[in-house]
Amino acid sequence: MAGETWKMLQERWHHHGRVMLWIALVATLVAWACEWAGGLESTEHIAYDDALVRFTGSPEKSGQVVVVAIDQDSIDEISKDSQLQINFGNWPYTRTLWARIAQELKAAGARAVLFDAVMDERTADESADLGFAQVLRETGLPFYVGMSSSGSADPLARADFQAPVPLTAPESAPATSPPQDDSFPEEFEDAPAPATPVLADEALARALAFPARWTNGKALPKLGDTPSKPSSSRRNPVPPTPALVGAVNGVGLVDMEADGDGSIRRTSFAYTDGTNTYVTLPVRMMADLLGAKEVTFSGRTLRLGERTWRVDPDGSAALDYRGPLEERFKMVHMVDVLNDWIRRSQRKPLKLGAAIFQDKVVVIGGTAVGLNDIKATPFSAAEPGLVKQATVVDTMLSGTFITRAPLVVDLGLTFFVALLSAVLLMTARWTPLEVAWPVALVLGLHVLTGLLLKAHTHVLMAMPALAGVGASVAALAFNHLVANRETQFIRQAFNRFMEPKLVEQMIRSRQLPRLDGENKEITAFFSDIRGFSTFSERFKEDPRQLVRILNTYLTTVSGALLREGGCLDKYIGDAVVCLFGAPMAQEDHAVRACRGALAAKAAVEALRVDFREKGFPDVYTRIGVNSAVNFVGNFGSDQLFSYTAIGDGMNLAARLEGANKAYGSVIMIGPRTYELAHEHIEVRELDRVRVAGKTEAVTVYELLALKGQLDASTRHTVARYHEALGLYREARFAEAVKVLEAEAARSPEDGPTAKLLERCREYQETPPEKFDGVANLEK
């Protein structure tokens, strides 16, 4: 069965392979055009987000990055503490608070601080800005702040990267309100307020810009561009307040970089305003940590000093979030850091662990909803924006970005999926597969995309899914077109030779025959009228009457066979050839053929009675039935062809029909038919015969009745025949004659008994020279 199925698939590929290839190619081109035009962007985002969440989530927290959250609890606690309000005010807090946070993080051993906020507005009390700057210089803690871009900002001068970053220090620390009790340390005492430093345009540009370039000279994205859409207007960087420019270690871009649907999935590491180049805040910090003087892009590689990361050809990369912010990073309340600064100054035990910030990069940012820094990511529609900065930092410290597979891979996968869809549906033509395949296709692509994302590679899902579904629809349309043609042909070809109900059942069950031929086990039926030449001579003067009689006979025999599911092969004069098990597959083809043969015999017996009453000649019919593997299909010429079978099995069935004459039997069946149907029929073993042209002997049987329907008298006759047959095979011809003579006297009408008796008497008188108990079945 598996071999036949494989041959059928091969045949369909042979006939329709070119169509399958064309369907796959067209589906691929259409899907590629939709992807290129941006029509699949939203679908791809949905698929990407779902796969990222399902397959890349990780329960392990980062061991190198700690987040200090400006959360609602911190805001509430400061607002409830009058002394904290006096010293730091309400949100946005005076920058003196951030000076104290910086002092505590330095004392706790932080490696560097990334402040995910912009400080581009001067405070009402400039001494606070200057004091913050002074603290940063004194602590020596690497501290990096954000910088935004705006279309209304003034353009900067060209930066001279050969000049050092300007450092203009105020002379003393800022003044603050004195503490009202002893809960705060001496650092808050008054101090004179120096003037804010003024930076030259060239110095300001040098402080904000950072060298970045493509080794092949390709242009960097413009400020305001996102990974999915270029900016339509010119934008310039907005510098931090002058007091901080020379105090912080570096400034980097913190623009949102969101996709078209507002979700943050990717980052570009460097931008240009047409005059200078600028890097994002995490890159600016990592450049110092790695001792890099510039950022370079080459092919699919981002380089900082000796470290490299794989990126996309446009210099961007997708973020490997590995889960929501709180699941990936250790979260610390900002107010707890402030309180630890107070405790440390008062030499009291710290609330936070001594090692929580040791050698860690600290990312400070807002998580409270009211701070308006809530963004969408694949893991959440409302995530604090600092998750992007923290994720990039953590990845650059010890991870890998998610990069797009090359276009040739996406197109190759798309074509493969389209071709697979077309081949499967056009070869199998199985309704359950046609229904399930589109679902299985999408699920399979989802799993593939997820597993590759886990390996930090993004293979497009929407484009191959569209191509696969499109190819599936085209394949189904082709199948229905071909099926309709085949169905119409089958109806026309077989309605005359099979029961119409069986033809429709064959069509509904999609058991359409292979008209180009196939090897298949079937059971063949042959019948013929004894002495038909003599029969037809009586109507020499009235041939129309012969035609009417013959048509009546053929209709009678054919009707009995069709009712058992047979397929009429042909009429050869008075002979009827019928196939069981083809074109419609029938597991019980041998049983059906036996039932059909017995039904035909009974129908002919009734017809003989009618013919005798009308004075018509006798239509005594002999039948041969044999099961074997034959080659079935359409055979013939360009002018005439029909569905039939050829092979030794068909030849043996014809020989068995003719052999009935030598054995006095009516229905003779071959050994394979008996093997397949013996549990359903009653038989008499007639003899072992050798067909002309063959050396191997086969056992032939007379079909007598269906199981349990043999009368006692016939059963006795069969038993005595088998007894005599055993003696005959032992060459004990005299003893066989005695048994057969006794039975012949009791049942003189039994043809096989008379024929075997005749042969035994002949051998008794003239014993054969070489007797092996096998009769030769001549042509």
ROKOLLO-88077 format. One record per residue (C-alpha): residue number from 1; x, y, z negated. Coordinates in steps of 0.25 Angstrom, whole numbers. Layout:
N
(NUM; (X; Y; Z))
...
% end
This chain:
779
(1; (0; 0; 0))
(2; (11; 10; -4))
(3; (18; 6; 9))
(4; (6; 9; 17))
(5; (4; 22; 10))
(6; (18; 26; 13))
(7; (16; 23; 28))
(8; (4; 31; 28))
(9; (11; 43; 22))
(10; (22; 42; 32))
(11; (12; 41; 43))
(12; (5; 54; 39))
(13; (18; 61; 37))
(14; (22; 56; 51))
(15; (9; 62; 57))
(16; (8; 74; 49))
(17; (22; 77; 44))
(18; (23; 89; 53))
(19; (10; 95; 48))
(20; (14; 93; 34))
(21; (27; 101; 36))
(22; (20; 112; 43))
(23; (10; 113; 32))
(24; (21; 114; 21))
(25; (29; 124; 29))
(26; (17; 133; 31))
(27; (13; 132; 17))
(28; (27; 135; 13))
(29; (28; 148; 21))
(30; (14; 153; 17))
(31; (18; 151; 2))
(32; (31; 158; 5))
(33; (24; 169; 11))
(34; (15; 171; -1))
(35; (26; 170; -10))
(36; (34; 181; -2))
(37; (22; 190; -2))
(38; (20; 189; -17))
(39; (7; 182; -16))
(40; (11; 171; -25))
(41; (18; 180; -36))
(42; (7; 179; -46))
(43; (5; 164; -44))
(44; (20; 162; -45))
(45; (20; 170; -58))
(46; (9; 162; -64))
(47; (16; 149; -61))
(48; (30; 154; -65))
(49; (24; 159; -79))
(50; (17; 146; -81))
(51; (29; 137; -78))
(52; (38; 146; -86))
(53; (29; 145; -98))
(54; (27; 130; -97))
(55; (41; 125; -94))
(56; (51; 135; -99))
(57; (46; 138; -113))
(58; (57; 135; -124))
(59; (55; 134; -139))
(60; (69; 138; -142))
(61; (72; 153; -146))
(62; (83; 160; -141))
(63; (96; 159; -149))
(64; (102; 172; -144))
(65; (91; 183; -143))
(66; (83; 188; -155))
(67; (71; 197; -153))
(68; (68; 209; -163))
(69; (53; 212; -160))
(70; (47; 225; -162))
(71; (34; 218; -166))
(72; (21; 222; -172))
(73; (25; 217; -186))
(74; (38; 226; -185))
(75; (30; 238; -181))
(76; (19; 236; -192))
(77; (30; 234; -203))
(78; (37; 247; -199))
(79; (24; 255; -199))
(80; (20; 250; -212))
(81; (34; 253; -219))
(82; (34; 268; -222))
(83; (49; 269; -223))
(84; (51; 262; -210))
(85; (42; 271; -203))
(86; (49; 283; -209))
(87; (62; 278; -204))
(88; (58; 272; -190))
(89; (44; 278; -188))
(90; (33; 270; -180))
(91; (35; 264; -166))
(92; (43; 267; -158))
(93; (53; 268; -170))
(94; (64; 277; -172))
(95; (77; 272; -166))
(96; (83; 272; -180))
(97; (75; 259; -182))
(98; (82; 253; -170))
(99; (95; 257; -176))
(100; (92; 249; -188))
(101; (88; 237; -180))
(102; (101; 238; -173))
(103; (109; 239; -186))
(104; (102; 227; -191))
(105; (104; 219; -178))
(106; (119; 222; -178))
(107; (120; 218; -193))
(108; (113; 205; -190))
(109; (123; 202; -179))
(110; (115; 204; -166))
(111; (123; 202; -153))
(112; (115; 213; -146))
(113; (102; 220; -146))
(114; (93; 222; -134))
(115; (82; 233; -136))
(116; (70; 230; -127))
(117; (66; 245; -127))
(118; (69; 258; -121))
(119; (74; 270; -129))
(120; (73; 280; -118))
(121; (66; 291; -127))
(122; (72; 300; -137))
(123; (66; 299; -151))
(124; (61; 312; -158))
(125; (73; 310; -167))
(126; (85; 309; -159))
(127; (94; 305; -171))
(128; (87; 292; -171))
(129; (92; 289; -157))
(130; (106; 294; -160))
(131; (106; 286; -173))
(132; (101; 273; -166))
(133; (113; 275; -156))
(134; (123; 277; -167))
(135; (118; 264; -174))
(136; (120; 257; -161))
(137; (134; 262; -160))
(138; (138; 259; -174))
(139; (132; 245; -174))
(140; (139; 241; -161))
(141; (126; 232; -158))
(142; (124; 230; -143))
(143; (111; 236; -141))
(144; (104; 238; -128))
(145; (91; 245; -125))
(146; (81; 246; -113))
(147; (80; 255; -102))
(148; (67; 257; -93))
(149; (66; 262; -79))
(150; (57; 273; -74))
(151; (53; 280; -61))
(152; (53; 293; -68))
(153; (67; 292; -75))
(154; (79; 300; -69))
(155; (89; 293; -61))
(156; (102; 290; -67))
(157; (116; 294; -62))
(158; (124; 283; -56))
(159; (131; 275; -67))
(160; (146; 274; -67))
(161; (149; 260; -72))
(162; (164; 263; -73))
(163; (160; 273; -84))
(164; (158; 268; -99))
(165; (144; 268; -105))
(166; (143; 281; -112))
(167; (142; 281; -127))
(168; (139; 294; -134))
(169; (138; 292; -149))
(170; (130; 302; -158))
(171; (139; 307; -170))
(172; (130; 301; -181))
(173; (118; 293; -185))
(174; (104; 299; -185))
(175; (96; 304; -196))
(176; (83; 297; -201))
(177; (73; 299; -212))
(178; (79; 295; -225))
(179; (73; 283; -232))
(180; (63; 285; -243))
(181; (68; 274; -252))
(182; (79; 264; -253))
(183; (74; 254; -243))
(184; (82; 259; -232))
(185; (98; 260; -231))
(186; (106; 272; -230))
(187; (107; 272; -214))
(188; (95; 280; -214))
(189; (101; 293; -220))
(190; (101; 306; -213))
(191; (112; 309; -202))
(192; (114; 321; -193))
(193; (107; 319; -179))
(194; (117; 321; -167))
(195; (113; 325; -153))
(196; (109; 315; -143))
(197; (120; 312; -133))
(198; (118; 316; -119))
(199; (123; 307; -107))
(200; (127; 311; -94))
(201; (119; 305; -82))
(202; (131; 296; -78))
(203; (133; 291; -92))
(204; (118; 288; -94))
(205; (118; 280; -81))
(206; (130; 273; -85))
(207; (124; 269; -98))
(208; (111; 264; -92))
(209; (116; 257; -79))
(210; (124; 244; -78))
(211; (131; 238; -66))
(212; (123; 228; -59))
(213; (125; 223; -45))
(214; (122; 212; -35))
(215; (136; 206; -29))
(216; (130; 206; -15))
(217; (125; 220; -16))
(218; (111; 218; -17))
(219; (102; 229; -24))
(220; (97; 227; -38))
(221; (82; 229; -41))
(222; (78; 243; -43))
(223; (73; 248; -56))
(224; (58; 245; -58))
(225; (59; 233; -49))
(226; (53; 220; -55))
(227; (58; 206; -51))
(228; (45; 205; -42))
(229; (43; 219; -37))
(230; (52; 231; -33))
(231; (49; 244; -38))
(232; (43; 255; -29))
(233; (49; 267; -36))
(234; (63; 271; -41))
(235; (65; 270; -56))
(236; (77; 274; -65))
(237; (81; 270; -79))
(238; (76; 277; -91))
(239; (88; 279; -101))
(240; (87; 277; -116))
(241; (88; 289; -125))
(242; (102; 295; -123))
(243; (106; 292; -138))
(244; (105; 277; -135))
(245; (112; 277; -121))
(246; (126; 276; -126))
(247; (123; 269; -139))
(248; (116; 256; -134))
(249; (125; 246; -127))
(250; (116; 246; -115))
(251; (103; 249; -108))
(252; (95; 240; -99))
(253; (82; 240; -91))
(254; (70; 234; -98))
(255; (60; 236; -87))
(256; (49; 226; -87))
(257; (52; 218; -74))
(258; (38; 212; -74))
(259; (33; 204; -62))
(260; (20; 209; -54))
(261; (11; 203; -65))
(262; (18; 210; -76))
(263; (25; 198; -82))
(264; (40; 198; -84))
(265; (46; 186; -78))
(266; (59; 191; -72))
(267; (70; 201; -74))
(268; (80; 208; -65))
(269; (93; 211; -72))
(270; (98; 224; -65))
(271; (91; 235; -58))
(272; (96; 248; -50))
(273; (90; 262; -49))
(274; (97; 264; -36))
(275; (109; 271; -43))
(276; (113; 262; -55))
(277; (110; 248; -59))
(278; (104; 244; -72))
(279; (102; 231; -80))
(280; (91; 225; -89))
(281; (93; 226; -104))
(282; (96; 212; -106))
(283; (107; 212; -95))
(284; (113; 225; -100))
(285; (115; 218; -114))
(286; (120; 205; -108))
(287; (130; 213; -100))
(288; (136; 218; -113))
(289; (135; 205; -120))
(290; (142; 198; -108))
(291; (152; 209; -106))
(292; (147; 211; -92))
(293; (149; 225; -85))
(294; (139; 222; -73))
(295; (128; 214; -69))
(296; (130; 206; -55))
(297; (120; 198; -47))
(298; (125; 188; -37))
(299; (116; 179; -29))
(300; (108; 173; -41))
(301; (117; 176; -52))
(302; (117; 187; -62))
(303; (131; 190; -69))
(304; (134; 197; -81))
(305; (149; 196; -85))
(306; (152; 181; -85))
(307; (138; 177; -86))
(308; (128; 174; -75))
(309; (113; 170; -74))
(310; (105; 165; -62))
(311; (95; 175; -56))
(312; (87; 176; -44))
(313; (92; 182; -31))
(314; (86; 196; -34))
(315; (94; 197; -47))
(316; (81; 194; -56))
(317; (78; 182; -64))
(318; (66; 176; -72))
(319; (66; 176; -87))
(320; (66; 162; -94))
(321; (57; 166; -106))
(322; (56; 152; -112))
(323; (44; 157; -119))
(324; (38; 169; -126))
(325; (46; 179; -134))
(326; (44; 174; -148))
(327; (47; 159; -143))
(328; (60; 162; -137))
(329; (66; 173; -146))
(330; (68; 174; -161))
(331; (59; 186; -165))
(332; (62; 196; -176))
(333; (53; 207; -181))
(334; (60; 221; -179))
(335; (56; 225; -193))
(336; (63; 213; -199))
(337; (76; 218; -192))
(338; (74; 232; -198))
(339; (71; 226; -212))
(340; (84; 218; -211))
(341; (91; 231; -208))
(342; (86; 237; -221))
(343; (89; 224; -229))
(344; (103; 223; -224))
(345; (105; 238; -227))
(346; (100; 235; -241))
(347; (108; 222; -242))
(348; (95; 214; -243))
(349; (93; 200; -237))
(350; (89; 201; -223))
(351; (75; 196; -218))
(352; (80; 191; -205))
(353; (91; 180; -204))
(354; (105; 184; -204))
(355; (108; 177; -191))
(356; (95; 180; -183))
(357; (102; 191; -175))
(358; (116; 186; -176))
(359; (123; 186; -162))
(360; (109; 187; -155))
(361; (104; 197; -145))
(362; (92; 205; -151))
(363; (81; 209; -142))
(364; (73; 220; -148))
(365; (59; 223; -142))
(366; (44; 225; -145))
(367; (34; 214; -146))
(368; (23; 222; -153))
(369; (11; 224; -143))
(370; (10; 239; -146))
(371; (25; 241; -140))
(372; (20; 239; -126))
(373; (31; 229; -123))
(374; (22; 217; -120))
(375; (25; 210; -107))
(376; (20; 198; -99))
(377; (29; 186; -97))
(378; (27; 171; -92))
(379; (25; 167; -107))
(380; (16; 178; -111))
(381; (7; 189; -106))
(382; (11; 198; -118))
(383; (26; 196; -122))
(384; (35; 207; -128))
(385; (43; 213; -117))
(386; (56; 210; -124))
(387; (55; 195; -120))
(388; (61; 199; -107))
(389; (73; 205; -113))
(390; (75; 194; -123))
(391; (73; 183; -112))
(392; (83; 190; -103))
(393; (93; 191; -114))
(394; (92; 177; -119))
(395; (93; 172; -105))
(396; (105; 180; -102))
(397; (112; 175; -115))
(398; (110; 160; -113))
(399; (99; 157; -102))
(400; (95; 156; -88))
(401; (85; 165; -80))
(402; (75; 159; -71))
(403; (78; 161; -57))
(404; (70; 159; -44))
(405; (73; 147; -35))
(406; (79; 150; -22))
(407; (68; 153; -11))
(408; (72; 141; -3))
(409; (69; 132; -16))
(410; (55; 139; -17))
(411; (52; 137; -2))
(412; (58; 123; -2))
(413; (49; 119; -14))
(414; (37; 126; -7))
(415; (39; 118; 6))
(416; (41; 105; -2))
(417; (28; 107; -10))
(418; (20; 111; 3))
(419; (26; 99; 11))
(420; (23; 89; -1))
(421; (9; 94; -2))
(422; (7; 93; 13))
(423; (13; 79; 13))
(424; (6; 73; 1))
(425; (-8; 78; 5))
(426; (-7; 75; 20))
(427; (-1; 61; 18))
(428; (-8; 56; 6))
(429; (-22; 62; 9))
(430; (-27; 58; -5))
(431; (-38; 67; -11))
(432; (-33; 66; -25))
(433; (-20; 71; -21))
(434; (-26; 82; -13))
(435; (-33; 87; -25))
(436; (-22; 85; -35))
(437; (-10; 89; -27))
(438; (-12; 104; -27))
(439; (-13; 103; -43))
(440; (-1; 94; -44))
(441; (7; 103; -34))
(442; (5; 115; -43))
(443; (8; 108; -56))
(444; (20; 102; -50))
(445; (25; 115; -45))
(446; (22; 121; -59))
(447; (31; 110; -66))
(448; (42; 111; -56))
(449; (42; 127; -58))
(450; (42; 125; -73))
(451; (53; 115; -73))
(452; (62; 124; -64))
(453; (59; 136; -73))
(454; (64; 128; -84))
(455; (77; 127; -76))
(456; (76; 142; -74))
(457; (72; 141; -59))
(458; (59; 147; -54))
(459; (54; 140; -42))
(460; (41; 146; -36))
(461; (28; 139; -39))
(462; (18; 147; -32))
(463; (24; 146; -18))
(464; (26; 131; -17))
(465; (12; 129; -24))
(466; (5; 138; -13))
(467; (13; 130; -2))
(468; (9; 117; -9))
(469; (-6; 120; -10))
(470; (-6; 126; 4))
(471; (0; 114; 10))
(472; (-9; 105; 2))
(473; (-21; 113; 8))
(474; (-16; 112; 22))
(475; (-13; 97; 20))
(476; (-27; 95; 15))
(477; (-33; 102; 26))
(478; (-24; 94; 36))
(479; (-29; 81; 29))
(480; (-43; 85; 30))
(481; (-41; 88; 45))
(482; (-34; 75; 47))
(483; (-44; 67; 38))
(484; (-56; 73; 46))
(485; (-49; 69; 59))
(486; (-46; 55; 53))
(487; (-60; 54; 47))
(488; (-67; 57; 60))
(489; (-57; 47; 67))
(490; (-60; 36; 57))
(491; (-75; 38; 58))
(492; (-74; 37; 73))
(493; (-65; 25; 73))
(494; (-71; 17; 62))
(495; (-86; 19; 61))
(496; (-88; 9; 72))
(497; (-80; -1; 65))
(498; (-82; 1; 50))
(499; (-94; 3; 42))
(500; (-96; 19; 42))
(501; (-97; 19; 27))
(502; (-83; 12; 26))
(503; (-77; 22; 36))
(504; (-83; 34; 27))
(505; (-77; 27; 15))
(506; (-64; 26; 22))
(507; (-64; 40; 25))
(508; (-68; 45; 11))
(509; (-58; 37; 5))
(510; (-47; 42; 14))
(511; (-43; 28; 18))
(512; (-41; 32; 32))
(513; (-34; 21; 41))
(514; (-21; 24; 47))
(515; (-25; 24; 62))
(516; (-10; 23; 66))
(517; (-9; 10; 60))
(518; (-5; 3; 47))
(519; (-2; -11; 41))
(520; (-13; -15; 32))
(521; (-19; -28; 27))
(522; (-32; -30; 32))
(523; (-42; -42; 35))
(524; (-46; -44; 49))
(525; (-59; -51; 54))
(526; (-60; -58; 67))
(527; (-73; -65; 72))
(528; (-77; -71; 85))
(529; (-89; -79; 91))
(530; (-87; -93; 94))
(531; (-87; -96; 109))
(532; (-91; -82; 113))
(533; (-87; -85; 128))
(534; (-98; -95; 129))
(535; (-107; -86; 121))
(536; (-105; -75; 130))
(537; (-107; -83; 143))
(538; (-122; -86; 139))
(539; (-124; -71; 141))
(540; (-117; -70; 155))
(541; (-130; -66; 161))
(542; (-134; -56; 150))
(543; (-121; -49; 145))
(544; (-130; -38; 138))
(545; (-136; -49; 129))
(546; (-122; -54; 126))
(547; (-118; -40; 122))
(548; (-130; -39; 112))
(549; (-127; -52; 106))
(550; (-113; -49; 104))
(551; (-116; -35; 98))
(552; (-125; -41; 89))
(553; (-115; -51; 84))
(554; (-104; -41; 83))
(555; (-113; -31; 75))
(556; (-116; -43; 66))
(557; (-102; -46; 63))
(558; (-97; -32; 62))
(559; (-108; -28; 53))
(560; (-104; -39; 43))
(561; (-89; -34; 44))
(562; (-92; -19; 43))
(563; (-100; -21; 30))
(564; (-88; -27; 23))
(565; (-80; -15; 27))
(566; (-73; -21; 40))
(567; (-68; -12; 51))
(568; (-72; -18; 65))
(569; (-59; -19; 73))
(570; (-64; -23; 87))
(571; (-73; -33; 94))
(572; (-67; -42; 104))
(573; (-79; -48; 112))
(574; (-86; -56; 101))
(575; (-74; -55; 91))
(576; (-75; -45; 79))
(577; (-62; -40; 73))
(578; (-63; -33; 60))
(579; (-54; -27; 49))
(580; (-55; -26; 34))
(581; (-46; -17; 26))
(582; (-44; -7; 38))
(583; (-45; 4; 41))
(584; (-51; 6; 27))
(585; (-43; -1; 16))
(586; (-50; -12; 9))
(587; (-43; -20; -2))
(588; (-53; -31; 0))
(589; (-52; -32; 15))
(590; (-51; -47; 15))
(591; (-63; -49; 6))
(592; (-71; -39; 15))
(593; (-67; -47; 27))
(594; (-71; -60; 21))
(595; (-85; -55; 17))
(596; (-86; -49; 31))
(597; (-82; -62; 38))
(598; (-93; -69; 30))
(599; (-103; -59; 32))
(600; (-100; -59; 47))
(601; (-102; -74; 47))
(602; (-115; -73; 40))
(603; (-120; -62; 49))
(604; (-116; -71; 61))
(605; (-123; -83; 56))
(606; (-136; -75; 55))
(607; (-133; -70; 69))
(608; (-131; -84; 74))
(609; (-145; -88; 69))
(610; (-151; -76; 76))
(611; (-144; -79; 89))
(612; (-148; -93; 89))
(613; (-163; -89; 87))
(614; (-161; -80; 99))
(615; (-154; -90; 107))
(616; (-141; -83; 107))
(617; (-128; -90; 107))
(618; (-121; -93; 94))
(619; (-111; -82; 88))
(620; (-103; -92; 79))
(621; (-92; -83; 74))
(622; (-78; -86; 68))
(623; (-71; -76; 59))
(624; (-56; -74; 56))
(625; (-52; -66; 44))
(626; (-37; -62; 40))
(627; (-30; -52; 31))
(628; (-16; -47; 34))
(629; (-8; -34; 36))
(630; (-11; -29; 50))
(631; (-8; -16; 57))
(632; (-21; -8; 58))
(633; (-23; 5; 65))
(634; (-27; 11; 78))
(635; (-22; 3; 90))
(636; (-24; 5; 105))
(637; (-21; 14; 116))
(638; (-23; 28; 119))
(639; (-36; 25; 126))
(640; (-41; 15; 115))
(641; (-38; 12; 101))
(642; (-44; 6; 89))
(643; (-42; 3; 74))
(644; (-37; -12; 73))
(645; (-27; -21; 67))
(646; (-15; -29; 72))
(647; (-7; -39; 66))
(648; (-5; -54; 63))
(649; (-16; -53; 53))
(650; (-26; -49; 64))
(651; (-21; -61; 73))
(652; (-23; -71; 62))
(653; (-37; -66; 59))
(654; (-41; -68; 74))
(655; (-34; -82; 74))
(656; (-42; -86; 61))
(657; (-55; -82; 68))
(658; (-51; -92; 80))
(659; (-46; -102; 71))
(660; (-60; -104; 65))
(661; (-63; -113; 77))
(662; (-52; -123; 73))
(663; (-58; -124; 59))
(664; (-73; -123; 61))
(665; (-73; -111; 52))
(666; (-80; -98; 53))
(667; (-72; -88; 45))
(668; (-57; -90; 44))
(669; (-48; -81; 35))
(670; (-33; -80; 33))
(671; (-24; -82; 21))
(672; (-23; -67; 17))
(673; (-38; -65; 18))
(674; (-40; -77; 9))
(675; (-29; -72; -1))
(676; (-36; -58; -2))
(677; (-51; -63; -2))
(678; (-50; -77; -9))
(679; (-57; -72; -22))
(680; (-69; -68; -14))
(681; (-71; -79; -3))
(682; (-73; -94; -2))
(683; (-64; -100; 9))
(684; (-60; -113; 14))
(685; (-45; -115; 17))
(686; (-45; -120; 31))
(687; (-31; -123; 35))
(688; (-17; -118; 36))
(689; (-14; -112; 50))
(690; (-2; -107; 58))
(691; (-6; -95; 67))
(692; (1; -96; 81))
(693; (14; -88; 81))
(694; (15; -90; 66))
(695; (23; -100; 58))
(696; (17; -98; 44))
(697; (4; -105; 41))
(698; (-8; -98; 34))
(699; (-20; -103; 27))
(700; (-34; -100; 33))
(701; (-47; -101; 26))
(702; (-62; -101; 30))
(703; (-70; -90; 23))
(704; (-83; -97; 18))
(705; (-90; -87; 9))
(706; (-88; -76; -2))
(707; (-84; -81; -16))
(708; (-94; -89; -23))
(709; (-103; -90; -10))
(710; (-99; -104; -5))
(711; (-109; -115; -6))
(712; (-106; -128; -13))
(713; (-107; -136; 0))
(714; (-96; -127; 7))
(715; (-88; -127; -5))
(716; (-88; -143; -5))
(717; (-84; -143; 10))
(718; (-73; -133; 7))
(719; (-67; -142; -4))
(720; (-67; -154; 5))
(721; (-61; -146; 16))
(722; (-49; -142; 7))
(723; (-48; -156; 3))
(724; (-46; -161; 17))
(725; (-37; -149; 20))
(726; (-28; -154; 10))
(727; (-27; -168; 15))
(728; (-26; -162; 29))
(729; (-13; -154; 25))
(730; (-7; -167; 19))
(731; (-9; -174; 32))
(732; (-19; -183; 26))
(733; (-28; -182; 38))
(734; (-36; -195; 35))
(735; (-40; -191; 21))
(736; (-44; -177; 26))
(737; (-53; -183; 36))
(738; (-61; -191; 26))
(739; (-63; -178; 18))
(740; (-67; -170; 30))
(741; (-76; -181; 36))
(742; (-84; -182; 23))
(743; (-86; -167; 22))
(744; (-89; -166; 37))
(745; (-100; -176; 35))
(746; (-105; -167; 23))
(747; (-103; -153; 30))
(748; (-103; -156; 45))
(749; (-104; -141; 48))
(750; (-91; -137; 41))
(751; (-82; -133; 52))
(752; (-68; -133; 45))
(753; (-71; -147; 40))
(754; (-74; -152; 54))
(755; (-62; -146; 59))
(756; (-52; -151; 49))
(757; (-58; -165; 50))
(758; (-56; -164; 65))
(759; (-41; -160; 63))
(760; (-39; -171; 52))
(761; (-44; -182; 61))
(762; (-35; -177; 73))
(763; (-23; -177; 64))
(764; (-27; -191; 58))
(765; (-27; -197; 72))
(766; (-15; -189; 77))
(767; (-6; -184; 65))
(768; (2; -171; 69))
(769; (17; -173; 69))
(770; (20; -161; 60))
(771; (8; -158; 51))
(772; (9; -146; 41))
(773; (-5; -144; 38))
(774; (-5; -131; 46))
(775; (-14; -128; 59))
(776; (-9; -120; 70))
(777; (-18; -108; 73))
(778; (-17; -106; 88))
(779; (-20; -93; 95))
% end
